[in-house]
Amino acid sequence: MIQENYTDTQNCYDTDNVSYKIFGLENLKQLRFCYRGNASKEILAAGGMDMLKEIYADYLLPESEWDPSFDVTLKIDCDGLPKTQKISKKTMDEDTQEKVR
């Protein structure tokens, strides 16, 4: 489904004034995840950016490509994602059905 649908934008808000935005870029076949929080700039300056580079290097966009309304923007390239497979529970044993749930 992700590979075919890049047009939706989802905005989410947390109780501690944190905002998230997830949206797709069809021409790049990417999903982007944006984050904004109260102390993001301080956290990023105090080692948060190093952590992002270490853990999320494959997903972290250059700062010049970040959404200007947010503190961090990550990307997921959808070309490499596997297609969703339909599963028939009728042909599974109970253990396999439980794992799928």
Residue, then its C-alpha position, 0 to 999 in steps of 0.5 A: m500500500i505504501q508503494e502506491n499511495y504517497t498523497d496523504t499527510q498525517n499530522c499528530y500532536d502530543t501533550d507535551n507540545v510535540s508535533y509529528k508530520i508524515f507525508g509522501l513524495e510521489n515523485l521521489k517514492q519517499l515517505r517523510f517523517c518530521y518532528r518538532g519539540n520544545a527543546s529540540k534545538e538544545i537536544l540536537a546541540a547536546g549530542g542528539m544530532d550525533m545520535l541521529k547520525e549514528i542510529y538513523a544515518d540511512y534515513l536522515l536528510p541533509e538539514s537543507e531538505w528538512d521541512p522548515s516548520f520542523d526540527v528534524t526530517l527523516k525519509i524512507d525510500c519506498d522502492g526497496l520495501p517489500k510488497t504486502q502479501k495476503i495471508s490466508k489463515k485457513t491454511m495456517d496452524e494455530d501457532t502460525q496464526e498466533k504469530v501473525r496476530 
